[in-house]
Amino acid sequence: PEIIADIEQKFAQRGRTMSPSNRKQALIPEGADILANRTGSAPGIIWQPVPNVTIMTFPGVPAEMQLMWAEIAVPYLKNEGWCTETICSRTLKFWGIAESALAEKVDSFLNLTNPTVASYANHGEVKLRISACAKSESAAKNLIEPIEQQLLQIAGLDCYGADTDTLPSTVGKLLLKACETLSVAESCTGGGLGAMLTGVAGSSRYFLGGIISYDDRVKEGLLGVNPRDLAEFGAVSHQVAKQMAAGVRQGLNTNWGLSITGIAGPCGGTDAKPVGLVYVGLAGDGEVESFEYRFGDARSRDWIRNLSSCTALDRLRRKLLAKA
């Protein structure tokens, strides 16, 4: 009855009615101890059906299970003496370098045993995870720290952060440190760059806003892009990317203006300007620059748009670090 009451209360707090099928979540084996689930409805259990056998079960929702594992299971296992060592990991994150190129740089570290170093890649981002096993968390971290410092020295600016850091959060910290502001002008990304920036809590302290200039008339009218340059060079060009960045910077009165214009596909490409061609414009610190990237036509539209936004942020990150 107590479990049913708890589940009903959680549904009521969310303004929902518990369905009959949710009553199954209250069924537990006789003699089992209940593990509270503070984020979901279904509890977990610890059960010893026979001597020397312990069964632990958790909800199937990954976020609920992960939290309960960290808060309940790990302390339980340690208290029972089943965990005699601790494993700690530190994940370094990279942008602007291929996994193969990074692997060549850190090749001598990839054969270490404790700590170990492993590389992972996903949609443009590369990660190096350093893992160590020791009697305590502090001892494991002491094994990780010198390896991390050596890797950072080798990687240089290609490493943008670690663990929970993201490119938007890293750029935000740099802008806050410099007491500077940012605005963006987007074409092919359609607001994706702005969404990344505003996904960081507190970003209003440095990100003022953006203009989605998907149509050339918006580029001309709101960003001040020269119509002759649009006619001669096209919307996807160095010239237009620079004018978009300068225009949004001036229009929103920010320290930095960042722009993206490109061909995300799957249609719209030509031999001269294929799908995956993207220009990033950056205005600030007395300069207006543009950078060309060719992400290829084999990637999906969403993938190209995401790569474009992340690459633009990385370009700004490197600029901010260079002037710091």
Secondary structure, DSSP 8 states (H G I E B T S, - for coil): -HHHHHHHHHHHHTT----GGGGGGG---TT-EEE--SSSSS-EEEE-SSTT--EEE--SSHHHHHHHIIIIIHHHHHHTT---SEEEEEEEEEESS-HHHHHHHTGGGTT-SSSEEEEEEETTEEEEEEEEEESSHHHHHHHHHHHHHHHHHHHGGGEEEETT--HHHHHHHHHHHHT--EEEEESTTTTHHHHHHHTSTTGGGTEEEEEE--SHHHHHHHH---HHHHHHH-SSSHHHHHHHHHHHHHHHT-SEEEEEEE--SSS---SSS-TTEEEEEEEETTEEEEEEEE--SSS-HHHHHHHHHHHHHHHHHHHHHHH-
